[in-house]
Amino acid sequence: MNIIYTFHALERMRQRGISKELVELRLQSPDKREELEGVYRCVKKINNKVVVVVYRQETE
């Protein structure tokens, strides 16, 4: 899986102490996955905290 992180995403991850590895794990096993007009939202609850990963899948 090739993930390109935006500056906004990296900044939010830094502020919240979320690693790239955690993001990748959430994408692989979300509790809930929604799609609206090509934008995906993966939700995972961990230890009473909710992690939401929002992404758009692009073709090469």
N, C-alpha and C positions, 0 to 999 in steps of 0.2 A: 504494500500500500504506500503510495507516494502522497504525502500531505504537504501542502504549501500553506504556511501559517501567515495570516495578515499581521501587520504591526499591532493593530487593535487587539487581536486574539492573544498575541504574545504578551502584551502589556497586561491584559486582564489575567492571564495565567500567572504572570509574575506576582501581581498584587494578591492573588488568592492562593499562591503556593501550589499550583497545579502543574505537574510535569507533562511533557509530551507523551511519555509512556502511559500516564493515566488517561489522557485524551484518547490514545489509540485503543486502550482496553475498553473504554466506554463505547467507542464506535463498534467494537466487535460484539459486545454483549449488553445492549441497552435494555432497560425495563420497558421502554416505550420509544417508538420511532414514528415520527410524523413527517409528511411531505406536503409542501404547498408551493406550487409553481416552480419546481426544481430546487427548492431550498429544503434541506432535511434538518430535523431537530431530534437528537437522541437524548433521552433523559435516563439517568441512573441515580438511585438513592443509595448512599453509603453512609452508615453511622449517623443517621438523622440529618444528613446534608444531601442536598440535591445538586448533582452535576449535570449541566446542560451543555451539549456540544452542538453547535449549529454549523452546517457546511453545505457547500454546493459541489456536486460531482461534475467534473469536466472530462471531456474526451481528449485524447492526445492528438 
